[in-house]
Amino acid sequence: MPVTYSPDRVAGDIVVADSNVPLDDGSRYTAQSHEDRLVYEIEPGSLTDARYLTCDLLLDGDHLAKWELRLHEGEDGPTFGLRYSALNQCQARVRVPLTATNQNRWKYDREGAWLKPLAGGDRVNLERVDRITIAVIRKSDEPVRWCQTPLVATEEEPDRVDSPALPEGPLVDEFGQSRIHEWDGRTEDEGELVERLETQHREANDHALPDDTSQWGGWTDRQWEATGFFRTHHDGDRWWLVDPDGHPFWSAGLDCVRANVDSVYGGIADALSWIPDEDGPFAPALGTTHGQPLVDYLTANFVRAFGDDWHDRWTDTVLGQLRRLGFNTVGNWSEWEIARDAGYPYVRPLRLDFDDTVYRDFPDVFADDFEEAAAAFAEPLAETRNDPAMIGYFLGNEPTWGFADETPAAGMLYTTETCATRSELRSFMEARYDSDAGLADAWDMDVSFADLETGRWREHLTDAARTDLADFSEVMVDEFYRVLSEACRAVDPNHLNLGTRYAYVPGDWALSGMSHVDVFSINCYEERVHADRFAEISERLNVPVLIGEWHFGALDVGLPASGICRVGDQSDRGDAYRTYLEDAAAKPWCVGTHYFTLYDQSVAGRFDGENYNIGFLDVCHRPYDPLATAARKSHERLYDVAAGRVEPYDDPPRYLSTVH
């Protein structure tokens, strides 16, 4: 150690050049297609003593690309993968901790221009890895051009890059906009910015929700029992939410209604053309997140217009914009306090942060102190339990154990040597099998009940073992959500338990735990909602479905990435919005969709590096008019669509390969 690897070959349509390379010892690569890749053949066992794999890269152009570094056990064996992307025109250092191959962690920290490292694939044994590949897995319509140095396996933690190469100079201007893109709609100067914000603030009170809606945004055409709080109701034909006055309510929500568009600059300070003085008038725009410094250019822009009164003016302005667009709900990740104070319907998240976890973020649910931890988790609900404007609360968001290719019970065997939940697993299997021999025979493995309770596993599981562990995972998940839900209802019996906002449709082993919630919530980044699967879940659980996140973006307004769902331009975003929302509203099991997000993300990337064109407004508070107009049209006919009086909008745009 260290050991340096250069690619033994390339696969696909990659072109290699070694001239005019901006990184020392690097090579220039051009990839034309998805899955173009570099291939490194290595001796099995050569990674056994390594703790990191590292290299430097510099992504050319102005659109995002994403790679996956894969470790292979033979041609047909398990494969571990770590996905990542990078800022354009800024040197990044890839630092892959090889402990990631144990799969106990999904998301790793962004480091400078190295963005959103995510572990996936299989658990691998480093002693058996004989090949490394680096593949291009996401790209725009243009070829991916990047420079990269040789790959190094090392015992020592590689240094981070603090002064990266910036061949095009700073990436971000003083207003938070890109300096390396050209597009129509750029804010050119402070005068233009201030005039826009002053006009929006002046006109804020002129905007209203669509006609024929209650003070909450419910549908005044009908009325049922008024309870003073939001609730669910099935009218014989479909599910609804019901507002505090008894009117049907379909939740058209907007996530991240908050005064920040964070540009995280740890390790890349030179990429920002302006960082405010911490003692000056723009100090409110400075902060930290996930241990990294940030500049919030949205806040800085409001300070430019309104000085010390910037937050009150932002509140008035943004609530006016929500009414103008026709949104009746302030969605997750928002400054929900401004909605509470204004009597605007809102949801709020609860924070899952348990000390004792057994696999990724899954807690030790059979530990003696888990109920006490659940009570502390629920306590913040006391603040809003009597507020009629609150629709409900989320128990969590996209649990990282839900992103794994294995169940929590299976993962726990490899990541936690002993815990109360493993003791419960032993009892569960002892009730299923009469002896160690019976267990070993059923699993076709050399295993005992004692092995289930203690010790860290290394061998791969058989299909029979995975099936039994999925059954116990169902027990784990049910206990998890039963205890959390009971704790929340003890503090707040008035509001809806909106579930946990899964990222994907969970396996059957994860669904029984949702029997404890009032609404099944899920984030669905697709062209339309999953009609058959969501209908099945709603019927099985006898609860409605709420979409917690979705969006569409493009590459035409000065941001390097489109977001998870991509269309051609801002007009197409409007058509995509109408198609998705009205299709969802027409589904009898769906009671709302919450769009992610109000604002575009920073061109320099948020805490994990996301830098998507997904907002209704840019960092300078310029609305995307085609999207805004489309949303208002859909929101004005929302209840007629939900009631079946009119057909949903069905003129979708052309959907493109994602760049995120």
C-alpha positions in Angstrom: 0.0 0.0 0.0 -0.6 2.3 -1.7 -1.3 0.5 -4.9 -2.0 2.4 -8.1 -4.3 1.1 -10.9 -4.6 2.4 -14.4 -7.5 1.1 -16.6 -6.5 -2.2 -18.3 -9.2 -1.5 -20.9 -12.3 0.5 -21.7 -15.7 -0.9 -22.5 -18.2 0.7 -24.8 -17.5 3.9 -26.8 -15.0 5.7 -24.5 -12.3 7.6 -26.2 -9.0 8.1 -24.3 -6.5 11.0 -24.7 -3.5 12.0 -22.6 -2.8 15.5 -24.0 -4.1 18.8 -22.7 -5.1 17.3 -19.4 -5.7 19.8 -16.5 -4.9 17.2 -13.8 -1.4 15.9 -13.1 -1.0 12.3 -14.2 -4.5 12.3 -15.5 -6.1 11.1 -18.7 -9.0 12.6 -20.6 -12.0 10.4 -21.3 -15.1 11.0 -23.5 -18.1 8.7 -23.1 -20.9 8.6 -25.6 -23.3 6.2 -24.0 -24.6 5.0 -20.7 -22.5 2.1 -19.3 -19.4 3.2 -21.1 -16.8 2.2 -18.5 -13.2 1.9 -17.4 -12.1 -1.6 -16.4 -9.3 -2.4 -13.9 -8.3 -6.0 -13.5 -6.8 -6.7 -10.0 -5.4 -9.6 -8.1 -7.9 -11.1 -5.6 -6.8 -10.1 -2.1 -5.0 -7.0 -3.2 -7.7 -4.8 -1.5 -7.7 -6.7 1.7 -5.6 -4.2 3.6 -6.9 -1.1 1.8 -9.2 1.3 3.5 -9.9 3.7 0.6 -10.0 3.9 -3.1 -9.3 7.4 -4.4 -8.7 9.4 -7.6 -9.2 13.0 -8.8 -11.6 14.0 -11.5 -12.7 17.1 -13.3 -16.0 17.1 -15.3 -16.0 19.2 -18.4 -19.0 20.9 -20.0 -22.0 22.3 -18.0 -24.3 19.3 -17.5 -24.1 16.8 -14.7 -22.9 13.3 -15.2 -23.0 10.4 -12.8 -20.7 7.4 -12.4 -20.7 4.2 -10.4 -17.6 2.6 -9.1 -18.1 -1.2 -8.9 -16.2 -3.9 -7.0 -16.8 -7.4 -8.6 -16.4 -10.8 -7.1 -15.7 -12.7 -10.3 -17.7 -12.5 -13.5 -21.0 -13.7 -12.0 -20.5 -13.0 -8.3 -21.8 -10.2 -6.1 -21.1 -6.6 -7.1 -20.9 -3.6 -4.8 -21.5 -0.2 -6.3 -21.0 3.4 -5.1 -22.6 6.1 -7.2 -21.4 9.7 -7.4 -21.4 12.8 -9.5 -19.3 16.0 -9.6 -19.6 19.7 -10.1 -18.7 20.9 -13.6 -15.4 22.7 -14.1 -14.2 22.0 -10.6 -11.6 19.4 -9.4 -13.1 16.7 -7.2 -11.5 14.0 -5.2 -13.2 10.6 -5.1 -12.6 9.0 -1.6 -14.4 5.7 -1.4 -14.3 4.2 2.1 -14.1 0.4 1.7 -16.1 -0.1 4.9 -19.0 0.9 2.6 -18.9 -2.6 1.2 -20.6 -3.8 4.4 -23.7 -1.9 3.3 -24.5 -0.5 6.7 -24.6 3.0 5.3 -26.4 4.2 2.1 -25.5 7.9 1.8 -22.0 9.3 2.3 -21.1 12.9 2.8 -20.6 15.2 0.0 -16.9 16.4 -0.1 -16.3 19.6 -2.1 -17.1 19.0 -5.8 -17.6 15.2 -5.2 -21.4 15.0 -4.9 -23.9 12.6 -3.4 -22.0 9.3 -2.9 -24.5 6.5 -2.5 -23.8 2.9 -1.7 -25.7 0.1 -3.4 -25.6 -3.3 -5.0 -24.4 -6.3 -3.0 -22.2 -6.8 0.0 -18.8 -8.1 -1.2 -15.8 -9.7 0.4 -12.7 -7.6 -0.4 -10.5 -10.7 -0.4 -12.4 -12.0 -3.5 -12.7 -8.8 -5.5 -10.9 -9.3 -8.8 -12.1 -6.4 -10.9 -13.0 -2.7 -10.5 -15.1 -0.8 -13.0 -16.1 2.9 -13.2 -19.2 3.3 -15.4 -21.1 6.3 -16.7 -24.6 5.7 -15.5 -26.4 9.0 -16.1 -25.7 11.8 -18.6 -27.3 14.5 -20.8 -27.7 14.1 -24.5 -24.1 15.3 -24.9 -21.0 13.1 -24.5 -19.5 13.1 -21.1 -16.0 14.6 -21.1 -13.9 14.2 -17.9 -10.3 14.0 -16.7 -9.3 11.4 -14.2 -6.1 10.4 -12.4 -5.2 6.7 -11.8 -7.1 4.9 -9.1 -5.2 4.4 -5.8 -5.9 1.8 -3.1 -4.5 3.0 0.2 -4.5 2.3 4.0 -4.2 6.0 4.8 -7.2 8.3 4.5 -6.6 10.5 1.4 -6.4 14.3 2.0 -9.3 16.4 0.9 -9.0 19.0 -1.8 -9.2 22.5 -0.4 -8.1 24.6 -3.4 -9.5 22.8 -6.4 -8.6 23.5 -10.0 -11.3 25.8 -11.6 -10.4 26.1 -15.3 -13.4 28.4 -16.0 -13.0 30.5 -12.8 -15.8 30.8 -10.1 -19.0 28.9 -10.8 -21.5 31.1 -8.9 -22.2 34.8 -9.2 -23.1 37.2 -6.5 -26.9 36.4 -6.8 -26.4 32.7 -6.7 -26.7 32.1 -10.4 -24.4 30.0 -12.6 -21.4 31.8 -14.3 -20.7 28.9 -16.7 -24.2 28.6 -18.3 -26.0 30.9 -20.7 -29.8 31.1 -20.7 -32.7 33.5 -21.2 -34.0 34.8 -17.9 -30.8 35.5 -16.0 -31.1 38.3 -13.5 -28.5 40.9 -14.8 -28.2 43.3 -11.9 -29.3 44.3 -8.4 -31.9 46.8 -9.7 -33.7 44.1 -11.6 -33.7 41.8 -8.6 -34.9 44.4 -6.1 -37.7 45.6 -8.4 -39.0 42.1 -8.9 -39.0 41.4 -5.1 -40.7 44.7 -4.3 -43.4 44.1 -6.9 -44.1 40.6 -5.6 -44.4 41.8 -2.1 -46.6 44.7 -3.0 -49.0 42.4 -4.9 -48.9 39.5 -2.4 -52.3 40.3 -0.8 -54.0 40.5 -4.3 -53.6 36.8 -4.8 -56.2 34.2 -3.8 -56.8 30.5 -4.0 -59.3 29.3 -6.7 -63.0 30.2 -6.3 -65.4 27.9 -4.6 -62.9 26.9 -2.0 -63.2 27.2 1.8 -60.8 29.2 4.0 -58.7 26.0 4.1 -58.8 25.4 0.3 -61.5 22.7 0.6 -64.3 22.2 -1.9 -67.4 24.1 -0.8 -69.6 22.1 -3.2 -70.1 19.5 -0.5 -69.9 19.4 3.3 -69.8 16.6 5.8 -69.4 16.5 9.6 -67.0 19.3 10.8 -64.7 18.1 13.6 -62.4 21.1 13.8 -59.4 19.2 12.4 -58.5 17.5 9.2 -59.5 13.8 8.8 -60.0 11.2 6.1 -63.3 10.1 4.6 -64.5 7.6 2.0 -67.7 8.8 0.4 -68.6 5.5 -1.3 -66.8 6.4 -4.5 -63.4 7.7 -3.4 -61.2 8.8 -0.6 -60.9 12.4 0.6 -59.3 14.5 3.2 -61.9 16.6 5.0 -61.0 20.1 6.2 -61.9 21.4 9.7 -65.2 22.8 8.5 -66.3 19.5 6.9 -65.5 20.2 3.2 -63.8 17.7 0.9 -60.1 18.6 0.7 -57.5 17.3 -1.9 -54.0 18.4 -0.8 -52.1 20.2 -3.6 -48.9 20.9 -1.7 -45.5 22.5 -2.3 -42.5 21.2 -0.4 -39.6 23.2 1.0 -41.5 26.5 1.6 -38.6 28.0 3.4 -36.3 31.0 3.0 -33.2 29.2 1.8 -31.4 28.1 -1.3 -28.1 26.8 0.2 -24.8 26.8 -1.6 -22.6 24.5 0.4 -18.9 25.5 -0.2 -16.8 23.4 2.1 -13.6 22.8 0.1 -14.7 24.9 -2.8 -14.8 28.4 -1.5 -13.0 29.7 -4.6 -15.9 28.4 -6.7 -18.1 31.2 -5.2 -17.5 34.7 -6.6 -18.9 36.3 -3.4 -19.2 35.1 0.2 -20.7 37.7 2.6 -18.8 39.1 5.6 -20.0 37.4 8.7 -20.2 40.7 10.5 -22.0 42.6 7.8 -25.6 43.1 6.8 -25.7 39.8 4.8 -24.8 37.7 7.9 -28.2 36.1 7.9 -27.2 34.4 4.6 -24.4 32.5 6.2 -24.7 29.2 8.0 -23.7 25.6 8.3 -25.4 22.3 7.3 -24.1 18.8 8.0 -20.9 20.3 9.2 -20.3 22.3 6.0 -20.4 26.1 5.5 -23.0 27.6 3.3 -24.1 30.8 1.6 -27.9 31.2 1.2 -28.2 33.4 -1.8 -32.0 33.5 -1.7 -31.7 35.1 1.8 -29.0 37.5 0.5 -31.2 38.6 -2.3 -34.1 39.4 0.1 -31.7 41.3 2.3 -30.7 43.3 -0.7 -34.3 44.3 -1.2 -35.6 44.6 2.3 -32.7 44.8 4.8 -33.4 43.7 8.4 -37.1 43.2 7.6 -36.2 40.6 5.0 -37.8 37.5 6.6 -41.2 39.1 7.3 -41.3 40.4 3.7 -40.3 37.0 2.4 -43.1 35.4 4.4 -45.7 37.8 3.0 -44.3 37.3 -0.5 -44.1 33.6 -0.5 -47.6 33.0 0.9 -48.8 35.3 -1.8 -47.0 33.2 -4.4 -48.6 30.0 -3.0 -52.1 31.6 -3.4 -51.2 32.8 -6.9 -50.1 29.3 -7.9 -53.2 27.8 -6.3 -51.4 25.5 -3.7 -53.6 24.8 -0.7 -50.9 23.0 1.4 -47.5 24.0 2.8 -45.7 20.7 2.3 -42.8 18.9 4.1 -39.4 20.4 4.8 -41.0 23.9 5.2 -41.0 26.7 7.7 -44.4 25.3 8.9 -44.5 28.0 11.5 -45.4 30.7 8.9 -48.3 28.5 7.8 -49.5 28.0 11.3 -49.4 31.7 12.0 -51.3 32.4 8.8 -53.9 29.6 9.2 -52.6 28.0 6.0 -52.9 24.2 5.9 -49.6 22.5 6.4 -47.9 19.2 7.3 -44.8 18.8 9.5 -42.1 16.2 9.8 -40.9 14.5 12.9 -37.2 13.8 13.3 -36.0 10.2 13.4 -32.7 10.0 15.1 -32.2 7.0 17.3 -28.9 6.3 19.1 -29.2 2.5 18.9 -29.6 1.2 15.4 -29.2 -2.3 14.1 -29.1 -1.7 10.4 -28.6 1.7 8.7 -31.2 3.9 10.4 -33.4 1.1 11.7 -33.6 1.2 15.5 -33.3 -1.7 18.0 -37.1 -1.9 18.3 -37.1 -4.6 21.0 -34.7 -2.8 23.3 -36.1 -1.9 26.7 -35.6 1.8 26.1 -37.2 2.0 22.6 -40.6 3.1 23.9 -38.9 5.9 25.9 -37.1 7.0 22.7 -40.4 6.9 20.8 -42.0 9.1 23.4 -39.2 11.7 23.0 -39.7 11.4 19.2 -43.4 12.3 19.5 -43.1 15.1 22.1 -42.7 18.0 19.5 -46.3 17.3 18.5 -47.5 18.9 21.7 -46.8 22.3 20.2 -49.3 21.9 17.4 -51.9 19.4 18.7 -54.7 22.0 18.9 -53.9 23.7 15.6 -56.8 23.2 13.1 -54.5 24.3 10.2 -52.2 21.3 10.6 -53.2 18.4 8.4 -50.9 15.8 10.0 -47.4 14.7 10.6 -44.9 12.4 8.9 -43.1 9.7 10.9 -40.0 9.9 8.6 -38.8 10.3 5.1 -37.2 7.7 2.8 -35.7 5.4 5.5 -32.3 4.4 4.3 -33.0 0.7 5.2 -35.7 1.0 2.5 -33.0 1.6 -0.2 -31.2 -1.6 0.4 -31.3 -4.8 -1.6 -31.7 -6.8 1.6 -34.2 -6.7 4.4 -33.4 -5.1 7.8 -33.2 -8.5 9.5 -30.7 -9.8 6.9 -28.6 -6.7 7.1 -28.6 -6.7 10.9 -26.7 -10.0 10.9 -23.8 -8.4 9.2 -23.7 -5.0 10.9 -24.7 -5.5 14.6 -23.0 -8.2 16.7 -25.7 -8.4 19.4 -28.9 -6.5 20.3 -32.3 -7.1 21.6 -33.8 -7.4 18.1 -31.4 -10.2 17.3 -32.4 -12.0 20.5 -36.0 -11.7 19.3 -35.0 -13.1 15.9 -33.6 -16.2 17.7 -36.9 -16.6 19.5 -38.8 -16.2 16.3 -36.8 -18.9 14.5 -36.9 -21.2 17.5 -40.7 -21.1 17.2 -40.4 -21.9 13.5 -37.8 -24.7 13.7 -37.5 -27.4 16.4 -33.6 -27.5 16.5 -30.4 -26.1 15.2 -30.3 -29.0 12.8 -33.7 -28.1 11.5 -32.7 -24.5 10.9 -29.4 -25.5 9.2 -31.3 -28.0 7.0 -33.9 -25.5 6.0 -31.4 -22.7 5.3 -28.9 -25.1 3.7 -26.2 -23.4 5.8 -24.0 -24.2 8.7 -26.0 -22.1 11.2 -27.4 -22.3 14.7 -29.9 -20.4 16.8 -26.9 -19.0 18.7 -25.5 -17.6 15.5 -28.7 -15.7 15.0 -28.4 -14.0 18.3 -24.7 -13.0 18.4 -21.7 -12.6 16.1 -21.1 -10.8 12.9 -21.9 -12.7 9.7 -19.7 -12.9 6.6 -21.1 -15.6 4.3 -23.8 -14.9 1.8 -27.3 -16.0 2.6 -29.3 -18.6 0.8 -32.7 -17.9 -0.7 -34.4 -19.9 2.1 -32.6 -17.8 4.7 -33.6 -14.6 3.0 -37.3 -15.7 3.0 -37.3 -16.3 6.7 -35.5 -13.1 7.4 -38.1 -11.2 5.3 -40.8 -12.7 7.6 -39.0 -11.4 10.7 -38.4 -8.1 9.0 -42.2 -7.8 8.8 -42.3 -8.2 12.6 -39.5 -5.6 13.0 -41.3 -3.0 10.9 -44.7 -3.6 12.5 -43.2 -3.1 15.9 -41.4 0.0 14.8 -44.4 1.8 13.5 -46.8 0.5 16.1 -44.7 2.0 18.9 -44.1 5.3 17.1 -47.7 5.7 16.2 -49.0 5.0 19.7 -46.5 7.5 21.1 -47.6 10.1 18.6 -51.3 9.6 19.3 -50.7 9.8 23.0 -49.3 13.3 22.5 -51.6 14.4 19.6 -54.9 12.6 19.2 -56.2 15.3 16.8 -54.1 15.1 13.7 -53.5 12.6 10.9 -50.6 10.1 11.0 -49.3 10.5 7.4 -46.9 7.6 7.5 -43.2 7.6 6.5 -42.9 8.7 2.8 -41.2 5.7 1.4 -39.0 6.3 -1.6 -40.2 3.2 -3.5 -43.0 0.8 -3.2 -41.9 -1.4 -0.3 -41.8 -5.1 -0.2 -44.7 -6.9 1.4 -42.6 -7.3 4.6 -42.7 -3.5 5.0 -46.4 -3.0 4.4 -47.9 -4.4 7.6 -46.4 -1.7 9.7 -48.4 0.8 7.7 -51.6 -0.6 9.2 -50.9 1.9 12.1 -51.1 5.0 10.0 -54.0 7.1 8.7 -52.6 7.8 5.3 -50.0 5.9 3.3 -47.4 8.3 2.0 -44.9 7.7 -0.7 -42.6 9.7 -2.9 -43.2 8.9 -6.5 -40.8 10.3 -9.1 -42.4 8.9 -12.3 -44.3 10.2 -15.3 -47.5 9.4 -13.5 -48.4 7.7 -10.2 -48.3 3.9 -10.0 -52.0 3.3 -10.4 -52.3 -0.5 -9.9 -49.8 -0.9 -7.1 -51.0 2.2 -5.1 -54.6 1.1 -5.5 -53.7 -2.3 -4.1 -51.9 -0.8 -1.1 -54.8 1.5 -0.4 -57.3 -1.4 -0.5 -55.1 -3.7 1.6 -54.5 -1.1 4.3 -57.9 0.6 4.0 -56.3 4.1 3.9 -55.8 6.7 1.2 -52.5 7.5 -0.5 -50.6 10.8 -0.4 -47.7 11.5 -2.8 -45.0 13.2 -0.7 -42.6 14.2 -3.4 -42.5 14.4 -7.2 -41.0 16.8 -9.8 -40.0 17.5 -13.3 -37.0 19.6 -14.4 -35.1 20.6 -17.5 -31.6 21.8 -18.6 -32.5 25.1 -20.2 -32.2 27.6 -17.3 -28.7 27.6 -16.0 -28.6 24.5 -13.8 -26.5 21.4 -14.4 -29.1 18.8 -13.6 -32.8 18.3 -14.3 -33.8 16.5 -11.2 -35.1 12.9 -11.2 -37.7 13.3 -14.0 -36.6 15.3 -17.0 -38.4 17.0 -19.8 -37.2 19.3 -22.6 -37.9 22.8 -21.3 -40.1 25.0 -19.0 -43.2 24.6 -21.2 -42.8 20.9 -21.0 -42.5 21.1 -17.3 -46.0 22.7 -17.2 -47.5 19.9 -19.3 -45.8 17.3 -17.2 -47.2 19.0 -14.0 -50.7 19.0 -15.3 -50.6 15.4 -16.5 -49.2 14.1 -13.3 -51.4 16.1 -10.9 -54.7 15.6 -12.7 -54.1 11.9 -13.3 -53.4 11.5 -9.5 -56.5 13.6 -8.6 -58.7 11.3 -10.7 -57.5 8.2 -8.8 -60.1 7.4 -6.1 -57.4 6.3 -3.6 -55.3 9.5 -3.9 -55.8 12.5 -1.6 -53.0 14.7 -2.6 -49.6 15.3 -4.2 -46.9 17.5 -2.8 -44.4 18.8 -5.3 -40.7 19.0 -4.5 -39.8 22.0 -4.4 -40.7 25.7 -4.3 -37.2 26.8 -5.3 -34.5 25.5 -7.6 -31.6 24.1 -5.8 -28.2 25.9 -5.8 -26.0 25.6 -8.8 -23.2 24.8 -6.4 -25.3 22.1 -4.7 -27.1 21.7 -1.4 -25.7 19.7 1.5 -25.4 16.4 -0.5 -24.7 18.1 -3.9 -28.1 18.1 -5.6 -28.3 21.0 -8.0 -31.6 20.6 -9.9 -34.0 22.8 -11.9 -37.1 21.7 -10.0 -38.5 24.9 -8.5 -41.4 27.1 -9.3 -39.0 30.0 -8.7 -35.3 30.5 -9.2 -32.8 31.8 -6.6 -33.6 35.4 -7.7 -37.4 34.7 -7.2 -38.1 34.7 -10.9 -41.1 32.5 -11.6 -41.1 29.9 -14.3 -44.2 31.3 -16.0 -45.2 28.2 -18.1 -45.1 26.0 -15.1 -46.9 28.5 -12.9 -49.7 29.0 -15.4 -50.1 25.3 -15.9 -50.3 24.6 -12.1 -52.9 27.3 -11.6 -55.1 25.8 -14.4 -54.9 22.4 -12.8 -55.6 23.6 -9.3 -58.7 25.6 -10.5 -60.2 22.4 -11.9 -58.8 20.0 -9.3 -62.1 19.2 -7.5 -64.0 18.7 -10.8 -61.4 16.2 -11.8 -61.4 14.4 -8.4 -65.2 14.2 -8.5 -65.2 12.8 -12.0 -67.0 15.7 -13.6 -64.2 16.4 -16.1 -61.5 14.2 -17.6 -58.0 14.8 -16.3 -55.5 16.6 -18.5 -53.7 14.2 -20.8 -51.3 16.0 -23.1 -48.0 14.9 -21.7 -44.6 16.1 -23.1 -41.8 13.9 -24.3 -40.0 12.5 -21.3 -36.2 12.4 -21.5 -33.5 10.4 -19.8 -32.8 11.7 -16.3 -29.8 13.9 -15.4 -29.5 13.8 -11.6 
